[in-house]
Amino acid sequence: MNIYDVIVIGGGPAGGAAAHVAAKAGLKVALVDRHTFPREKLCGGGFTGRSYRYYREIFGADIPDDIIITKKTVEFHAHGEELARIEDIPPIHMTMRRDMDASIVGHALASGAEDFTGTGLEDVDLEARVVTLKGGETLGYRVLIGADGANSAVARALYGAAFDHDRIGFGLEIEGPEPAPDAPVRIDFGAAEWGYGWNFPKAGSATIGIGGVHSKNPDMKASMRDYMDIFGVGDGYRVKGAFLPFGDVRRWPGRFEVLLAGDAAGLVDPITGEGIAYAMQSGAFAGEAAAEALAANHPPRALTLYKQKLRPIHSAMFHARWIRQIIFGRRFRGAFLRAFKGSGTVRHQYLRLMAGEIEYPALAWATAKKVPGFVVRSVTGR
């Protein structure tokens, strides 16, 4: 049986980053994914300024220009009303996950990770520190990184279930008609309860979808049909769905020498639903923690080191969950939307967040100063 320093399950942004960082540190790394790359993946594909920066920092190169398009105009809508159209915003990039993930896996393999993509995972034995692949091959590990998404097999091995589906989100989307060259990014608050809709123009198609807290959307298919009707999109498009683990961050993302990264750790923005940036960063942190623990010849210390590195992300998630009550909660959301429509400051801070220029603690502070006004407006209806 082959013994690896690190086995990474999942070849998305978190797993690819983890495998790249660990392999670059000189470790023997196996990258396992049931798919071969490129492969399709449900995702809006918004690649924020934060994602762009993390990609460069982790992989030492910019994301290839030919797999992104850049937009500098955004429209915000809510319940059929346009809130704002903003020109010359900080760049928002759009990508197809099949292209981006293939690029990330390419970096990991070029750094020395061994390629087990196209091979599914059959079983995880945490006591023996062994994974069994489809077909019967077994691999041993010193550190295991589960970056295998919302239905993580590694999380199930640790906890019995990946997530409580009533507490996390769910999204539906299509690849719709090719947009006009000058089509803006569009975001619709309220297209789903405790969520939003998106229309992201890309090369050759527009990704149109909605996402919200699963338990608060008993008929999301109907909501998706209503949202498609806004753009005159008929029934000839395949609607894809997937769970989105936002709002349910794992405070203990693993156990000893087993780490969870990206969606498997609940590291999805609870407001925007964007998970690419935190997936890449948490994957890189997991790879670093594995390398440091193994350098000290103490694999079980990996989780302690990883949690220390995750503190800024966990802090951002805490503040985002607080702000989410104002944006999506019934008590305040009407006042928030009126403030968003009328306040350039609120819109500016939101766009700076999307661009990665500020983090949620800064936005939380700016929002906190507006709370008295939100309360007054929610009571008076003004």
C-alpha positions in Angstrom: 0.0 0.0 0.0 1.3 3.4 -0.9 1.6 5.8 2.0 1.3 9.5 1.3 2.2 12.5 3.5 -1.1 14.1 2.4 -4.1 12.8 0.6 -6.5 15.5 -0.7 -10.1 14.4 -1.5 -11.6 16.8 -4.1 -10.1 18.7 -7.0 -12.0 22.0 -6.8 -10.6 25.3 -5.6 -10.0 24.1 -2.0 -8.6 20.7 -2.9 -6.4 22.0 -5.8 -5.0 24.7 -3.6 -4.3 22.3 -0.7 -2.6 19.8 -3.0 -0.5 22.5 -4.7 0.7 24.0 -1.4 1.5 20.7 0.2 3.3 19.3 -2.9 5.3 22.5 -3.3 6.4 22.1 0.3 8.0 18.8 -0.8 5.4 16.4 0.5 4.2 13.3 -1.2 0.6 14.2 -2.2 -2.2 12.3 -3.8 -5.1 14.3 -5.3 -8.3 12.3 -5.6 -11.5 13.3 -7.4 -14.1 11.1 -9.0 -14.1 13.4 -12.0 -11.5 13.9 -14.7 -10.9 17.6 -15.5 -12.2 19.7 -17.0 -15.7 18.8 -15.7 -18.9 20.7 -15.3 -19.8 22.3 -11.9 -22.8 24.2 -10.7 -21.6 27.6 -9.7 -22.5 31.2 -10.6 -18.8 31.6 -11.5 -18.4 35.1 -10.0 -14.7 35.5 -9.5 -14.3 38.5 -7.2 -11.3 40.7 -6.7 -10.7 38.7 -3.5 -10.6 35.5 -5.5 -8.3 37.1 -8.1 -5.9 38.1 -5.4 -5.9 34.8 -3.6 -5.3 32.9 -6.9 -2.2 35.0 -7.6 -0.9 34.6 -4.0 -1.4 30.9 -3.9 -0.4 29.8 -7.4 2.1 32.5 -8.2 0.3 33.6 -11.4 -2.8 35.4 -12.5 -5.8 33.4 -13.5 -5.5 33.0 -17.4 -7.1 35.8 -19.2 -8.8 33.5 -21.7 -11.0 31.8 -19.0 -12.4 35.0 -17.5 -14.4 38.0 -18.7 -14.3 41.2 -16.7 -17.3 43.4 -16.0 -17.4 46.9 -14.5 -21.2 47.5 -14.4 -23.6 46.0 -12.0 -27.4 46.3 -11.5 -29.1 45.6 -8.2 -32.8 44.8 -8.1 -35.3 43.7 -5.5 -38.8 42.4 -5.9 -39.2 43.8 -9.4 -37.7 47.2 -8.7 -34.3 48.4 -9.8 -32.3 49.6 -6.8 -29.2 50.9 -8.6 -27.2 50.6 -11.8 -23.5 51.4 -11.0 -20.9 52.0 -13.6 -17.1 51.8 -13.3 -17.2 49.5 -10.3 -14.1 47.6 -9.1 -13.7 44.7 -11.6 -15.9 41.7 -11.2 -14.6 38.7 -13.1 -16.8 35.8 -14.5 -15.5 32.3 -15.2 -16.8 28.9 -16.0 -15.9 26.4 -13.2 -14.9 23.7 -15.7 -12.1 26.0 -16.9 -11.0 27.5 -13.6 -10.9 24.2 -11.7 -8.9 22.5 -14.5 -6.4 25.4 -14.3 -6.1 24.9 -10.5 -5.7 21.1 -10.8 -3.0 21.8 -13.4 -1.1 23.9 -10.9 -1.3 21.1 -8.3 -0.1 18.4 -10.6 2.7 20.6 -11.9 3.9 21.1 -8.3 4.2 17.3 -7.9 0.8 16.1 -6.6 0.1 12.6 -8.0 -3.0 12.4 -10.2 -5.9 10.2 -8.9 -8.6 12.3 -10.7 -11.2 10.2 -12.4 -11.2 7.8 -9.5 -14.0 7.8 -7.0 -13.7 7.4 -3.2 -15.1 4.1 -1.8 -14.3 4.4 1.9 -12.4 6.3 4.5 -11.0 4.5 7.5 -10.0 7.1 10.1 -8.6 4.6 12.6 -6.3 2.9 10.1 -5.6 6.2 8.2 -6.5 4.6 4.9 -8.7 5.5 2.0 -10.1 3.0 -0.4 -10.7 4.0 -4.0 -13.3 2.7 -6.4 -11.8 -0.5 -7.8 -10.2 -1.5 -4.5 -6.9 0.4 -4.4 -6.0 1.5 -0.9 -3.8 4.5 0.0 -2.5 5.4 3.4 -2.0 9.0 4.7 -0.4 10.9 7.5 -2.7 13.9 6.9 -6.1 13.8 5.1 -7.7 16.9 3.7 -11.4 16.7 2.8 -12.2 19.3 0.1 -15.1 17.3 -1.4 -17.9 19.8 -1.1 -21.3 20.1 0.6 -21.8 16.3 0.6 -18.3 15.6 1.8 -17.5 11.9 2.3 -14.7 12.9 4.7 -17.2 15.0 6.8 -19.6 12.0 6.8 -16.8 9.8 8.1 -16.0 12.3 10.8 -19.5 13.3 11.9 -22.0 10.9 10.3 -23.5 13.6 8.1 -21.9 16.3 6.0 -24.4 19.0 7.0 -27.9 19.5 8.3 -29.7 20.4 5.0 -32.3 22.5 6.8 -29.6 24.9 8.0 -27.7 25.4 4.8 -28.6 26.8 1.4 -29.7 25.4 -1.9 -29.2 26.8 -5.4 -30.7 26.3 -8.9 -29.2 27.6 -12.1 -29.1 27.3 -15.9 -26.7 28.3 -18.6 -28.9 30.6 -20.5 -28.8 32.5 -23.8 -25.7 34.4 -24.9 -25.9 37.9 -23.4 -25.3 41.2 -25.2 -21.7 42.4 -25.1 -22.5 45.2 -22.8 -24.7 43.2 -20.4 -24.1 44.1 -16.7 -23.7 41.8 -13.8 -27.2 41.6 -12.2 -28.1 40.7 -8.6 -31.8 40.4 -7.4 -32.4 40.5 -3.7 -35.4 38.5 -2.7 -35.5 36.2 -5.7 -35.3 33.5 -3.1 -36.0 33.8 0.6 -32.8 34.6 2.6 -31.0 34.7 -0.7 -30.9 36.3 -4.1 -30.9 35.7 -7.8 -28.1 36.3 -10.3 -27.5 36.8 -13.9 -23.8 36.6 -14.7 -22.9 37.3 -18.4 -20.1 35.1 -19.7 -18.5 34.2 -23.0 -21.2 32.4 -25.0 -23.8 32.2 -22.2 -25.3 33.8 -19.1 -25.4 31.9 -15.8 -28.9 32.6 -14.4 -29.8 31.2 -10.9 -31.2 31.7 -7.5 -30.0 30.6 -4.1 -31.3 30.8 -0.5 -31.7 29.0 2.8 -33.1 25.6 2.0 -35.7 25.4 4.8 -37.1 28.9 3.9 -37.8 28.0 0.3 -40.3 25.1 0.1 -40.9 25.6 -3.6 -37.6 26.9 -5.0 -38.4 25.4 -8.5 -41.3 27.8 -8.8 -39.1 30.7 -7.7 -36.6 29.7 -10.3 -39.3 29.7 -13.0 -40.4 33.2 -11.9 -36.8 34.4 -12.1 -36.3 32.9 -15.6 -39.5 34.6 -16.7 -37.9 38.0 -15.9 -35.4 37.4 -18.7 -37.8 35.7 -21.1 -36.0 32.3 -20.8 -38.1 29.3 -21.8 -38.1 25.7 -20.7 -35.4 24.5 -23.1 -32.6 24.8 -20.5 -31.4 22.2 -18.0 -31.9 23.4 -14.5 -29.2 22.2 -12.1 -29.4 22.2 -8.3 -26.9 21.8 -5.5 -26.7 22.4 -1.7 -24.7 25.5 -0.7 -23.3 25.2 2.8 -23.4 28.9 3.7 -24.3 30.0 7.2 -23.2 26.8 8.9 -19.5 27.2 9.5 -17.7 24.3 11.2 -15.9 25.8 14.2 -13.9 22.5 14.4 -13.2 21.7 10.7 -11.8 18.3 11.2 -10.2 16.1 13.9 -6.4 15.8 14.6 -4.8 14.9 11.3 -8.0 15.1 9.3 -8.9 18.6 7.9 -11.9 20.0 6.1 -11.6 22.9 3.6 -13.8 25.0 1.4 -17.5 24.0 1.2 -16.8 20.9 3.3 -16.0 23.2 6.2 -18.9 25.5 5.5 -16.6 28.3 4.4 -19.1 29.9 2.0 -20.0 33.6 2.3 -23.4 33.7 4.1 -24.6 36.8 2.2 -23.3 36.5 -1.3 -23.0 32.7 -1.4 -19.6 33.1 -2.9 -17.3 30.2 -2.0 -14.3 30.3 -4.4 -12.2 32.8 -2.5 -12.5 31.2 0.9 -12.1 27.7 -0.7 -8.8 28.6 -2.2 -7.5 30.3 0.9 -8.7 27.6 3.3 -7.2 24.9 1.0 -3.9 26.7 1.1 -4.1 27.0 4.8 -4.8 23.3 5.1 -1.8 22.5 2.9 0.4 24.8 5.1 -0.9 23.2 8.3 -0.2 19.7 7.0 3.4 20.7 6.0 4.1 22.3 9.4 2.7 19.4 11.4 4.6 16.8 9.4 7.8 18.9 9.6 7.4 18.6 13.4 6.7 14.8 13.0 3.3 15.3 14.7 0.4 14.9 12.2 -2.3 15.2 14.9 -1.2 18.9 15.4 -2.5 19.7 11.9 -6.0 20.7 13.1 -4.7 23.1 15.8 -2.4 24.8 13.3 -5.2 25.0 10.7 -7.7 26.6 13.1 -5.2 29.3 13.9 -4.8 30.1 10.3 -8.6 30.1 9.7 -9.2 32.8 12.4 -9.6 35.7 9.9 -12.1 33.7 7.8 -14.1 32.6 10.9 -14.2 36.2 12.0 -15.4 37.4 8.6 -18.1 34.7 8.8 -19.3 35.8 12.2 -19.7 39.4 11.1 -21.4 38.3 7.9 -24.0 36.3 9.8 -24.8 39.4 11.8 -25.2 41.6 8.8 -27.3 38.9 7.1 -30.0 39.4 9.7 -30.4 43.0 8.4 -30.2 42.2 4.7 -32.5 39.2 4.6 -34.5 39.2 7.9 -38.1 40.3 7.5 -37.9 42.8 10.3 -35.2 45.0 8.7 -34.9 44.0 5.0 -37.4 46.6 3.7 -35.5 49.4 5.5 -32.2 48.0 4.3 -33.3 47.9 0.7 -34.5 51.5 0.9 -31.2 52.5 2.5 -29.4 50.6 -0.3 -31.3 52.4 -2.9 -30.8 55.8 -1.4 -27.4 55.5 0.2 -24.2 55.7 -2.0 -22.2 54.8 1.1 -24.0 51.4 1.7 -23.6 50.5 -2.0 -20.0 51.6 -2.1 -19.1 49.5 0.9 -20.9 46.5 -0.5 -19.0 46.8 -3.8 -15.7 47.2 -2.0 -16.4 44.0 -0.1 -17.1 42.2 -3.4 -13.9 43.6 -4.8 -11.9 42.3 -1.8 -10.9 45.8 -0.8 -12.4 45.4 2.7 -13.5 42.4 4.8 -16.7 41.8 6.7 -15.6 43.4 10.0 -15.2 46.7 8.3 -18.6 46.3 6.6 -20.1 45.3 9.9 -18.9 48.5 11.5 -20.2 50.6 8.7 -23.6 48.8 8.9 -23.7 49.1 12.7 -23.7 52.9 12.4 -26.8 52.6 10.1 -28.7 50.3 12.5 -30.6 53.1 14.3 -31.9 54.3 11.0 -32.9 50.8 10.0 -34.9 50.5 13.2 -36.7 53.8 12.7 -37.5 53.0 9.1 -38.7 49.5 10.0 -41.2 51.0 12.5 -42.3 54.1 10.5 -42.2 52.4 7.1 -40.2 55.4 5.7 
